[in-house]
Amino acid sequence: MAIRVLVADDEPLIRAGIATVLGSAGDIEVVALAADGRAAVDEALRHRADVALVDIKMPVLDGLSALEELRRIKGPKVVVLTSFGDEPNVLRAVAAGAAGFVLKNCTPDELIRAVRAAHEGDAYLSPAVTRLLLGMVTPEDARRRKAAGRRLAALNDREADVLRLVAEGLSNADIARRLSMSEATIKTYVSRILTKLDCTNRVQAALLVRDAAW
């Protein structure tokens, strides 16, 4: 069964371009388009989308508010479409539990991978977005570093190895190759790590690594 996707962006050409790229994947069906955040929420629910690809800056209801509403009502997984000028907004999206982040200048293959990953529950983080986030967030004080360190202490050695590679922006497949393990095993490790750390997504866990200077 095809992955049902909503595309929300206030620029018609971008919406059309994204829809064309995703439609070429074979296993993805773009079921709705939206020009603002309010329409994104309404259309995502009306068409029972599996994944919503949402731009941050939109009229009526911005993309972050749409993300928060969709998460609150247990709607589709949300992949945030962002640019390098959106750093503060990306942090809000992390806190809101976005399932993935891709840059507007990403390749078609990367966009398709992000949608597939979100649908499978394995959030996709563009390495460029991960580097952006980790570069802008630094420990504010010793107390913050200690708090992050205490949370990370709950991990065993293998979980710590996996998390460090997550913090580098590697995908599950890349981590599996690096550690000579199966991708399914890495997916299980990541899920366990997020549970132990009480993190919603991989970026939140990666930021703990940065905060702790681990």
N, C-alpha and C positions, 0 to 999 in steps of 0.2 A: 504494500500500500504506500502511495506517495506521501511524502512529508508535506503537510498543508501549511503554507507560509503566507503571512500578511506582510506587505512592504509599506512602511510609512515614512514619507519624506515630503517636504513642502515644495520641492522642485520637480516638476513633471518629467523632465528629461532624466533626472537621476532615478525616479521611480521606474520609469520605463526601461532604463538601462539595467537596473538591478533585476527587474522581472524577467528580462530577456536572458540574462546570465543564469539566473536560478532555473528558469524553464528549460535551459539546455542540459541540465544535469541528468534528466531522465527519471530520477527518483524524487524530484521536488515539484510540487504544483503550487503556483502562486494563486491563491484563492481570492485575494482582495488587495486593493491598493487604498491608501489613505493619505490625505494632504495635511492632516493635523492630528494632534494627540488624542482629542476626543473621538474623532472618527476612527482612529487606530484601535482604541479600546472597544468601541461599538462593533466595528467590523470584525475584529479578532474573535469576539464572542459569537457574533451572528454566523460566521463561517466556520466556527470550531477550528481555528488555526492551531497547529501544533507549535509553531514558532512565529514570533513577531520580530521582524527586523525593523528597528525604530531609530530614526535620527534624533539627536538630542534637541536641536533647535527647531521647533515647529510652533505655529500659531495656535490660538484657542486654548490648547493644553499642551505644554511642552513635553518632549519625549521622556524626560525623567519623571514627571508627574504621571504620565501614561504607564511607565514601567512600574511605579509604585502602586498604582491602582490595579494593574494586571496581576502583580504579585499578591496583593491583598485579597483579591477575589479568586486566586488560584487559577488564573488564566494561562495562556501559552507561555512557554519559555521565551524570554526576551533577549535578543542579541542587539547590542547598542552600536549604532553606526556613528563614529566620532571623527574628529580631526585633531591635529596637534594643538589647536588653540582652546581645547575644551577641558584642560586638566582639572580644574576645580569641579566641573560637572561630572567628570569621570569618577572622581572620588565619591560623589553622591550616588552615582550609579552602582558602584561597588557595594556601598552600604545597603542599597535597595535590593541587592541580590540579582543583578544582571547575569544572565547565563553565558554571556560572551561579549567580546569587544573586537570590532574590526575598524580599521582606518578607512576613510573614504577613498584613499588611493591604493587600496589593497588590490591584489590580482583576482580575477574571476575564480580561480581555483581556491584561493583562501576564503572567499565569501561562501562558496559552496561547502567547504570543510567546516566553517563556523556554524552553518545551519544544521548540517548533519550531526555535528558534535553536540549542539544544544538539544537536538531532538533525542539523542541517545543519553542525555543526562551527563555528558562529559564536556563541560564548558570549554569553549575555545577562546583562547586569549592570544591575540596577535603578539608575537615577540616584541614588536615595536611598541605596542601599548603597554606591555608589562614593563619594558625598560623605562618608558615615560613615567609610569606610576612610581616605580621604585626609585627613580631618580629624583622625584619631587617630594617624596615623603621620607623624612629623616627623624631619628629619635629626638623628641622635644626636650627630654630631660632624663636623668638617671632612673626616675621612678617608672617612666614609660618603658625604658629598656628592661628593667627588672620584671615588670608585669608581663611583657612579651616573653621573656626568658622562662618565667614560671609556667606559662601555658605550653611552651615548646618542650619543656622537660617531661611532659606526659608521653612523648613519642619514644618509641624504641629506636635502636640504631638504624634498622632498615627503613623505617618510616621517615627518619631524619634524612637519610640519603635521598629518598624519593622527593621529599619536600624541598630540599635544596635545588634539585633539578627543576621542580615546578617553578621555583622562584627565579630560575634562569629563563623561564618562558618556554621550556620544552613541552612538546605534546606527549601524551601517553605513549605513542608509538616511539618517539625519540628516546624517552626515558627507558622504555623496555629494551631498546637496542643498547643503550649505554650500560644498563645493569644486567644485561643478558637474562632477561625475564620475559614472560609473555605479556602482551598488551592487556589481556584480561586481568592478570595478576596486578599490574600497575593500577588499573582502574579500581580494583578492590582496595589497594593501598590508599589511593587518593581519597576514596569515599571514607575510609576509616580515619584518615588524617583529619579531614574536614569535620567529622563527628567529634573526634577527640578535642579539637581546637575550638569547637563551636563556631565554625566559619561557614558562611553560606556558599562561598565559591573559592576558586583557586587564587584569585587576586588577594582576597582578604588573608588567606594563609601566607601568601608570598610577602605581604606587607608586614606580617609578624616577623618573618625572617629578617626583613630589613630593619624593623624597629629594634630587634634584639641584637643586631650586628652579629648574627649567628654565623 
